[in-house]
Amino acid sequence: MLAVHCPRCGRPAPVSLASPDLMACAACHYRGPPPGEASQGMRAAAHVLFQTDVRRRQLSEALRRTLATASRRHARLLVVFALAAVPVTGFCAIMLLGMWVSPNTEGNLVMGAMTVAAWLGTVGTGAAVLAFVRRRQRRIEEACAARPPAAPGEPAACHVCGAPLDGGHGGDGAIARCGFCAADNLVAPAVLERARARHVVILESFERAVSAELAAFSRATSGAAAAVVAIALAVPAAVFVITMIVVITAESRRVPVDATVRYAVVGTPVGQCVGKIAVREDGSTVVLFGSFRRDELPEEQVIAPGSPIEDLAPGAFVGRAVTSKGGAGVVVEVFSSPLTGNTAEVRRDDGTSFNSSIAGLCLDARPAR
């Protein structure tokens, strides 16, 4: 669509190559012939237009079908992504709920961060893929969009020559072929609304430019569904592996124990075991054996009111013979780690050692060293 300065008010007004001797100014409502030199230029432009192969202004049947189904493709991608995101979303929700209701807080920071990172990685990456496909779709639509109607009730105009598109719609209802220059125009209402302020003249390489955009869009959409599914499965695994590497690295760094945490040794079905002392909101005292306890131990044990309880510091277990999920041995050092909190290094009789949370250790019958 060409713009010519109005002879009355001087503002630009559109002129169609189909009617080079008539212009209508929306600003001052002038309706009449454009300036003489403008009419001559319009006729010259029309002559150049009709010297080009008409097929360069038209879309192939394959491209027309691609444009007509673009929105449906995007909707299918949304469904695929939503279905792929359901398992990881459900898993993360259950993990976070479990950490929220658990009375034990050791390791929750690392596990919670790992869970949230897995969910954000899956949803964020999938959303980026969908945004890329949507952006590609809109670029293609804008390359083919007709000029929106100047006023309600008026027809859209051809984006090449400016002639009104009052007929010649394709079977898909979204493509109209100009009756003057035979150029194909996308006339979907949503696309016309987005292109309302856009004025474009395309006189050459129309088919080549649009074909390149549509080919790129087709490649993006054909692989996007598989990419979203792969991302939904691969991102949580990758985040888990990376997090485990970070945790293992952090575990190699030993920091001083948290001396504010106090412990008690209480009788359990498997013997005398160590737990963290905690006071509930109702004032009752419980001993927490932690998330890294032996399977036979309960998560917590309530201390009967008035029962004597010995308050022990983390360092009190150095030299004690203990058993845990990792085996039996003697505590040789206590320190703090980001995953298990206050931790004991336990050395076995064969000289090997392992780390275990202090909460959940059980005292062995062997004498302390």
VEXDOKOL-886652 format. One line per field, with one value per residue (C-alpha): residue number from 0; residue in one letter; x, y, z. Coordinates in Angstrom, 3 decimals. Layout:
# VEXDOKOL-886652
nr	NUM / ...
rest	a / ...
u	X / ...
v	Y / ...
w	Z / ...
END
This chain:
# VEXDOKOL-886652
nr	0 / 1 / 2 / 3 / 4 / 5 / 6 / 7 / 8 / 9 / 10 / 11 / 12 / 13 / 14 / 15 / 16 / 17 / 18 / 19 / 20 / 21 / 22 / 23 / 24 / 25 / 26 / 27 / 28 / 29 / 30 / 31 / 32 / 33 / 34 / 35 / 36 / 37 / 38 / 39 / 40 / 41 / 42 / 43 / 44 / 45 / 46 / 47 / 48 / 49 / 50 / 51 / 52 / 53 / 54 / 55 / 56 / 57 / 58 / 59 / 60 / 61 / 62 / 63 / 64 / 65 / 66 / 67 / 68 / 69 / 70 / 71 / 72 / 73 / 74 / 75 / 76 / 77 / 78 / 79 / 80 / 81 / 82 / 83 / 84 / 85 / 86 / 87 / 88 / 89 / 90 / 91 / 92 / 93 / 94 / 95 / 96 / 97 / 98 / 99 / 100 / 101 / 102 / 103 / 104 / 105 / 106 / 107 / 108 / 109 / 110 / 111 / 112 / 113 / 114 / 115 / 116 / 117 / 118 / 119 / 120 / 121 / 122 / 123 / 124 / 125 / 126 / 127 / 128 / 129 / 130 / 131 / 132 / 133 / 134 / 135 / 136 / 137 / 138 / 139 / 140 / 141 / 142 / 143 / 144 / 145 / 146 / 147 / 148 / 149 / 150 / 151 / 152 / 153 / 154 / 155 / 156 / 157 / 158 / 159 / 160 / 161 / 162 / 163 / 164 / 165 / 166 / 167 / 168 / 169 / 170 / 171 / 172 / 173 / 174 / 175 / 176 / 177 / 178 / 179 / 180 / 181 / 182 / 183 / 184 / 185 / 186 / 187 / 188 / 189 / 190 / 191 / 192 / 193 / 194 / 195 / 196 / 197 / 198 / 199 / 200 / 201 / 202 / 203 / 204 / 205 / 206 / 207 / 208 / 209 / 210 / 211 / 212 / 213 / 214 / 215 / 216 / 217 / 218 / 219 / 220 / 221 / 222 / 223 / 224 / 225 / 226 / 227 / 228 / 229 / 230 / 231 / 232 / 233 / 234 / 235 / 236 / 237 / 238 / 239 / 240 / 241 / 242 / 243 / 244 / 245 / 246 / 247 / 248 / 249 / 250 / 251 / 252 / 253 / 254 / 255 / 256 / 257 / 258 / 259 / 260 / 261 / 262 / 263 / 264 / 265 / 266 / 267 / 268 / 269 / 270 / 271 / 272 / 273 / 274 / 275 / 276 / 277 / 278 / 279 / 280 / 281 / 282 / 283 / 284 / 285 / 286 / 287 / 288 / 289 / 290 / 291 / 292 / 293 / 294 / 295 / 296 / 297 / 298 / 299 / 300 / 301 / 302 / 303 / 304 / 305 / 306 / 307 / 308 / 309 / 310 / 311 / 312 / 313 / 314 / 315 / 316 / 317 / 318 / 319 / 320 / 321 / 322 / 323 / 324 / 325 / 326 / 327 / 328 / 329 / 330 / 331 / 332 / 333 / 334 / 335 / 336 / 337 / 338 / 339 / 340 / 341 / 342 / 343 / 344 / 345 / 346 / 347 / 348 / 349 / 350 / 351 / 352 / 353 / 354 / 355 / 356 / 357 / 358 / 359 / 360 / 361 / 362 / 363 / 364 / 365 / 366 / 367 / 368
rest	m / l / a / v / h / c / p / r / c / g / r / p / a / p / v / s / l / a / s / p / d / l / m / a / c / a / a / c / h / y / r / g / p / p / p / g / e / a / s / q / g / m / r / a / a / a / h / v / l / f / q / t / d / v / r / r / r / q / l / s / e / a / l / r / r / t / l / a / t / a / s / r / r / h / a / r / l / l / v / v / f / a / l / a / a / v / p / v / t / g / f / c / a / i / m / l / l / g / m / w / v / s / p / n / t / e / g / n / l / v / m / g / a / m / t / v / a / a / w / l / g / t / v / g / t / g / a / a / v / l / a / f / v / r / r / r / q / r / r / i / e / e / a / c / a / a / r / p / p / a / a / p / g / e / p / a / a / c / h / v / c / g / a / p / l / d / g / g / h / g / g / d / g / a / i / a / r / c / g / f / c / a / a / d / n / l / v / a / p / a / v / l / e / r / a / r / a / r / h / v / v / i / l / e / s / f / e / r / a / v / s / a / e / l / a / a / f / s / r / a / t / s / g / a / a / a / a / v / v / a / i / a / l / a / v / p / a / a / v / f / v / i / t / m / i / v / v / i / t / a / e / s / r / r / v / p / v / d / a / t / v / r / y / a / v / v / g / t / p / v / g / q / c / v / g / k / i / a / v / r / e / d / g / s / t / v / v / l / f / g / s / f / r / r / d / e / l / p / e / e / q / v / i / a / p / g / s / p / i / e / d / l / a / p / g / a / f / v / g / r / a / v / t / s / k / g / g / a / g / v / v / v / e / v / f / s / s / p / l / t / g / n / t / a / e / v / r / r / d / d / g / t / s / f / n / s / s / i / a / g / l / c / l / d / a / r / p / a / r
u	0.000 / 1.449 / 1.000 / 0.706 / 0.604 / -2.902 / -3.049 / -5.363 / -3.818 / -0.430 / -0.850 / -0.098 / -3.119 / -3.271 / -3.699 / -4.455 / -2.650 / -6.056 / -7.376 / -4.354 / -6.560 / -8.475 / -7.349 / -9.269 / -7.728 / -8.975 / -7.670 / -9.460 / -11.914 / -10.536 / -11.641 / -10.323 / -7.279 / -3.807 / -1.170 / -0.208 / 3.259 / 1.776 / -0.677 / 2.134 / 4.233 / 1.307 / 0.826 / 4.552 / 4.404 / 1.406 / 3.335 / 6.307 / 3.948 / 2.353 / 5.748 / 6.513 / 5.338 / 1.992 / 3.131 / 5.607 / 2.623 / 0.769 / 1.068 / 1.279 / -1.417 / 1.011 / 1.812 / -1.878 / -2.616 / 0.295 / -0.994 / -4.543 / -3.441 / -0.860 / -3.151 / -4.184 / -0.536 / 0.166 / -2.859 / -1.615 / 1.788 / 0.117 / -1.745 / 1.405 / 3.373 / 0.605 / 0.430 / 4.209 / 4.414 / 1.762 / 4.027 / 6.868 / 4.410 / 2.645 / 5.929 / 7.262 / 4.005 / 4.084 / 7.753 / 7.157 / 4.024 / 5.940 / 8.702 / 6.099 / 4.288 / 7.403 / 8.535 / 12.143 / 13.904 / 17.323 / 18.060 / 14.855 / 16.718 / 18.704 / 15.837 / 13.409 / 15.801 / 16.366 / 12.602 / 11.831 / 14.746 / 13.451 / 9.977 / 11.208 / 13.605 / 10.837 / 8.131 / 10.491 / 12.195 / 8.896 / 7.410 / 10.425 / 9.894 / 6.207 / 7.012 / 9.521 / 6.950 / 4.296 / 6.661 / 7.573 / 3.898 / 3.135 / 6.026 / 4.671 / 1.133 / 2.286 / 4.243 / 0.999 / -1.553 / -3.921 / -4.329 / -7.073 / -10.339 / -10.145 / -13.563 / -16.025 / -17.950 / -15.368 / -13.341 / -9.703 / -7.215 / -4.540 / -1.151 / 0.521 / -1.656 / -4.226 / -7.293 / -10.312 / -10.616 / -14.335 / -14.264 / -12.116 / -11.732 / -10.003 / -11.640 / -9.998 / -11.686 / -8.459 / -6.792 / -8.189 / -6.826 / -6.786 / -8.978 / -6.642 / -3.077 / -3.882 / -1.753 / -2.694 / -3.657 / -4.232 / -7.553 / -8.082 / -9.711 / -7.145 / -4.258 / -5.895 / -6.350 / -2.641 / -1.702 / -4.009 / -1.171 / 1.047 / 1.439 / 3.564 / 4.364 / 5.768 / 6.538 / 9.232 / 10.380 / 7.019 / 6.832 / 10.527 / 10.405 / 7.178 / 8.272 / 11.451 / 9.462 / 6.914 / 9.632 / 11.312 / 7.951 / 7.184 / 10.565 / 10.008 / 6.503 / 7.294 / 10.035 / 8.570 / 6.213 / 9.038 / 11.303 / 8.761 / 8.316 / 12.090 / 12.569 / 9.893 / 11.772 / 15.391 / 15.407 / 14.413 / 17.035 / 19.685 / 18.761 / 18.898 / 22.372 / 23.686 / 22.195 / 23.729 / 27.129 / 26.668 / 25.586 / 28.522 / 30.886 / 29.317 / 29.490 / 33.257 / 33.462 / 33.107 / 31.918 / 31.595 / 28.621 / 25.494 / 25.847 / 22.280 / 20.922 / 20.630 / 20.310 / 18.981 / 19.417 / 16.106 / 14.956 / 13.432 / 12.389 / 15.923 / 17.817 / 19.180 / 19.074 / 19.955 / 17.388 / 17.043 / 15.130 / 12.164 / 9.253 / 5.828 / 3.419 / 1.366 / 4.435 / 5.143 / 8.710 / 9.566 / 12.756 / 13.162 / 15.187 / 15.401 / 14.959 / 18.207 / 17.307 / 17.242 / 14.043 / 13.134 / 13.077 / 9.959 / 10.121 / 9.680 / 9.071 / 7.132 / 8.750 / 6.342 / 5.741 / 8.089 / 10.444 / 14.110 / 15.983 / 19.691 / 20.551 / 23.657 / 25.771 / 26.859 / 30.448 / 29.329 / 29.141 / 32.785 / 34.375 / 31.022 / 30.360 / 27.237 / 25.145 / 23.312 / 21.888 / 25.469 / 26.705 / 28.494 / 31.608 / 32.993 / 32.320 / 35.653 / 34.456 / 31.331 / 30.721 / 27.893 / 26.860 / 24.251 / 22.266 / 22.209 / 22.873 / 25.011 / 26.864 / 29.067 / 31.984 / 31.831 / 34.879 / 34.294 / 36.504 / 38.083 / 39.362 / 36.773 / 34.443 / 31.064 / 29.033 / 25.675 / 23.314 / 23.734 / 19.962 / 19.123 / 22.348 / 21.907 / 24.426 / 26.289 / 26.871 / 30.635 / 32.301 / 33.115 / 36.707
v	0.000 / 3.349 / 6.549 / 9.912 / 13.332 / 14.822 / 17.956 / 19.628 / 18.938 / 17.448 / 14.331 / 10.892 / 9.050 / 5.595 / 5.201 / 1.929 / 0.817 / -0.360 / 3.227 / 5.495 / 8.534 / 8.412 / 8.966 / 9.372 / 11.283 / 10.198 / 13.402 / 16.100 / 13.833 / 14.890 / 12.531 / 13.105 / 12.737 / 12.759 / 15.237 / 14.810 / 13.436 / 10.927 / 9.587 / 9.125 / 7.315 / 5.038 / 4.061 / 3.332 / 1.188 / -0.712 / -1.321 / -2.727 / -4.885 / -6.532 / -7.184 / -9.645 / -13.244 / -13.454 / -16.623 / -14.536 / -12.857 / -16.054 / -18.861 / -22.493 / -24.844 / -26.295 / -22.832 / -21.919 / -25.038 / -24.295 / -20.787 / -22.031 / -24.623 / -22.476 / -21.701 / -25.336 / -26.380 / -23.938 / -25.210 / -28.796 / -27.755 / -26.218 / -29.471 / -31.576 / -29.307 / -29.319 / -33.124 / -33.440 / -31.026 / -32.830 / -35.631 / -33.368 / -30.824 / -33.534 / -35.012 / -31.615 / -30.752 / -34.019 / -33.478 / -29.927 / -30.934 / -33.719 / -31.315 / -28.781 / -31.198 / -33.031 / -32.016 / -32.653 / -29.821 / -31.362 / -31.434 / -29.597 / -26.581 / -28.633 / -30.983 / -28.086 / -26.158 / -29.242 / -29.794 / -26.183 / -26.066 / -29.190 / -27.684 / -24.267 / -25.842 / -27.928 / -25.269 / -22.393 / -24.204 / -25.466 / -21.964 / -20.610 / -23.178 / -22.273 / -18.553 / -19.120 / -21.033 / -18.383 / -15.594 / -17.421 / -17.920 / -14.238 / -13.196 / -15.414 / -14.096 / -10.489 / -11.119 / -12.190 / -10.007 / -7.819 / -4.134 / -3.879 / -2.092 / 1.687 / 1.714 / -0.902 / -2.527 / -1.754 / -4.548 / -5.256 / -4.088 / -6.023 / -5.551 / -5.335 / -3.042 / -1.720 / -2.933 / -3.900 / -7.609 / -8.041 / -11.589 / -14.488 / -16.090 / -19.426 / -22.578 / -22.264 / -18.903 / -17.197 / -16.449 / -13.964 / -13.507 / -9.949 / -9.450 / -6.794 / -8.094 / -11.724 / -11.508 / -13.758 / -12.059 / -13.423 / -11.969 / -13.778 / -11.227 / -11.731 / -11.158 / -8.052 / -6.626 / -7.032 / -5.538 / -2.543 / -0.005 / -1.764 / -0.520 / -2.725 / -2.735 / -5.957 / -5.780 / -8.442 / -11.737 / -12.221 / -15.976 / -16.474 / -14.435 / -15.975 / -19.468 / -19.076 / -17.935 / -20.743 / -23.359 / -22.181 / -22.188 / -25.692 / -26.938 / -25.294 / -26.709 / -30.184 / -30.650 / -28.559 / -31.236 / -33.767 / -31.092 / -30.206 / -33.862 / -34.390 / -31.257 / -32.351 / -35.615 / -34.504 / -31.240 / -32.767 / -35.498 / -32.933 / -30.708 / -33.738 / -34.745 / -31.182 / -30.798 / -34.066 / -32.884 / -29.656 / -31.577 / -33.989 / -31.050 / -29.261 / -32.428 / -32.474 / -29.136 / -29.480 / -26.564 / -26.316 / -28.050 / -26.118 / -26.007 / -24.734 / -28.177 / -30.381 / -34.142 / -36.833 / -40.591 / -42.393 / -45.979 / -47.253 / -50.669 / -51.052 / -49.837 / -46.543 / -44.072 / -40.412 / -37.784 / -34.007 / -32.419 / -30.328 / -28.675 / -28.626 / -25.701 / -27.464 / -27.579 / -31.325 / -32.495 / -34.851 / -36.424 / -36.325 / -39.089 / -37.325 / -38.297 / -40.302 / -42.696 / -46.480 / -47.978 / -49.508 / -46.140 / -43.979 / -40.416 / -39.054 / -40.155 / -38.247 / -37.813 / -38.452 / -35.362 / -35.310 / -37.908 / -37.037 / -36.241 / -35.626 / -32.727 / -33.609 / -31.426 / -32.758 / -33.225 / -35.608 / -38.486 / -38.396 / -41.719 / -43.489 / -46.821 / -46.476 / -48.193 / -46.495 / -47.053 / -47.113 / -49.742 / -49.855 / -48.125 / -45.409 / -41.663 / -39.970 / -36.459 / -34.319 / -31.473 / -29.817 / -30.405 / -28.626 / -31.809 / -33.707 / -30.877 / -31.967 / -35.054 / -37.716 / -39.392 / -43.052 / -45.294 / -49.006 / -51.718 / -52.326 / -48.738 / -47.406 / -44.626 / -43.136 / -40.072 / -40.167 / -37.639 / -37.513 / -37.745 / -41.394 / -42.911 / -45.777 / -46.507 / -49.797 / -52.045 / -51.658 / -49.261 / -45.705 / -44.952
w	0.000 / -1.059 / 0.941 / -0.843 / 0.777 / 0.681 / -1.532 / 1.003 / 4.440 / 3.511 / 5.607 / 4.133 / 2.754 / 1.130 / -2.611 / -4.328 / -7.455 / -8.635 / -8.436 / -8.938 / -9.678 / -6.395 / -2.826 / 0.417 / 3.321 / 6.733 / 8.358 / 6.320 / 4.437 / 1.076 / -1.680 / -5.158 / -7.398 / -5.863 / -7.026 / -10.699 / -10.060 / -7.581 / -10.168 / -12.669 / -10.064 / -9.186 / -12.825 / -13.131 / -9.999 / -11.393 / -14.609 / -12.643 / -10.581 / -13.602 / -15.185 / -12.377 / -12.396 / -10.621 / -8.835 / -6.855 / -5.171 / -4.408 / -1.899 / -2.867 / -1.626 / 0.918 / 2.287 / 2.416 / 4.456 / 6.781 / 7.453 / 7.947 / 10.545 / 12.380 / 15.304 / 15.632 / 15.686 / 18.490 / 20.424 / 20.046 / 21.389 / 24.431 / 25.100 / 24.662 / 27.000 / 29.610 / 29.572 / 29.717 / 32.659 / 34.745 / 36.097 / 37.204 / 38.648 / 40.650 / 41.854 / 42.934 / 44.697 / 46.674 / 47.595 / 48.793 / 50.719 / 52.422 / 53.466 / 54.656 / 57.007 / 58.191 / 61.693 / 60.706 / 58.853 / 58.181 / 54.464 / 53.545 / 52.143 / 49.635 / 48.752 / 48.389 / 46.152 / 44.002 / 43.650 / 42.747 / 40.297 / 38.523 / 38.179 / 37.051 / 34.562 / 32.998 / 32.874 / 32.005 / 29.148 / 27.756 / 27.923 / 26.033 / 23.257 / 23.008 / 22.931 / 20.107 / 18.047 / 18.683 / 17.699 / 14.485 / 13.673 / 14.075 / 11.844 / 9.083 / 9.510 / 9.419 / 6.211 / 4.485 / 6.279 / 4.311 / 5.186 / 7.840 / 6.948 / 7.300 / 9.001 / 10.322 / 7.513 / 4.843 / 3.214 / 3.938 / 1.309 / -0.566 / 1.075 / -2.350 / -4.442 / -1.961 / -3.876 / -1.745 / -1.006 / -1.460 / -2.880 / -3.928 / -0.490 / -0.383 / 0.869 / 4.289 / 4.888 / 5.963 / 2.592 / 0.070 / -3.444 / -4.735 / -7.803 / -9.198 / -8.755 / -7.759 / -4.609 / -1.687 / 1.585 / 5.067 / 6.267 / 9.588 / 11.971 / 14.745 / 12.324 / 10.827 / 14.312 / 15.068 / 11.704 / 11.979 / 12.221 / 9.720 / 6.128 / 3.895 / 0.190 / -1.225 / -4.950 / -5.227 / -3.761 / -2.030 / -2.500 / -1.678 / 1.547 / 2.789 / 1.792 / 3.850 / 6.894 / 6.509 / 6.050 / 9.261 / 11.062 / 9.827 / 11.068 / 14.444 / 14.953 / 13.652 / 16.255 / 19.046 / 20.412 / 20.665 / 22.153 / 24.844 / 25.823 / 25.863 / 27.956 / 30.429 / 30.932 / 30.570 / 32.535 / 35.912 / 35.452 / 34.504 / 37.450 / 39.764 / 38.524 / 38.809 / 42.272 / 43.419 / 42.163 / 44.114 / 47.213 / 47.003 / 46.563 / 49.522 / 51.612 / 51.141 / 52.973 / 56.704 / 58.779 / 62.575 / 64.145 / 65.028 / 68.795 / 69.254 / 68.336 / 71.441 / 71.523 / 73.844 / 74.052 / 74.536 / 74.612 / 71.368 / 70.015 / 68.617 / 71.664 / 72.958 / 70.045 / 69.527 / 68.514 / 68.420 / 71.264 / 70.096 / 71.872 / 70.213 / 70.267 / 72.964 / 75.224 / 74.900 / 74.304 / 71.462 / 70.169 / 66.366 / 64.734 / 61.348 / 57.714 / 57.601 / 60.439 / 60.298 / 58.909 / 62.265 / 64.022 / 64.145 / 62.883 / 66.401 / 69.959 / 72.602 / 76.008 / 78.853 / 81.039 / 84.012 / 82.567 / 83.064 / 79.846 / 79.442 / 77.134 / 75.090 / 72.799 / 69.346 / 70.560 / 73.313 / 70.807 / 69.720 / 70.695 / 71.136 / 69.441 / 67.306 / 64.650 / 61.832 / 58.370 / 57.038 / 59.431 / 62.821 / 64.077 / 66.314 / 65.996 / 65.268 / 64.375 / 64.271 / 61.833 / 59.912 / 56.289 / 54.093 / 53.513 / 56.814 / 59.272 / 62.216 / 60.988 / 62.527 / 60.785 / 61.818 / 61.362 / 60.893 / 62.334 / 58.925 / 58.776 / 56.306 / 57.364 / 56.471 / 57.403 / 59.134 / 60.650 / 64.424 / 64.778 / 64.149 / 65.484 / 67.960 / 70.676 / 70.407 / 73.370 / 72.950 / 75.419 / 74.395 / 73.269
END
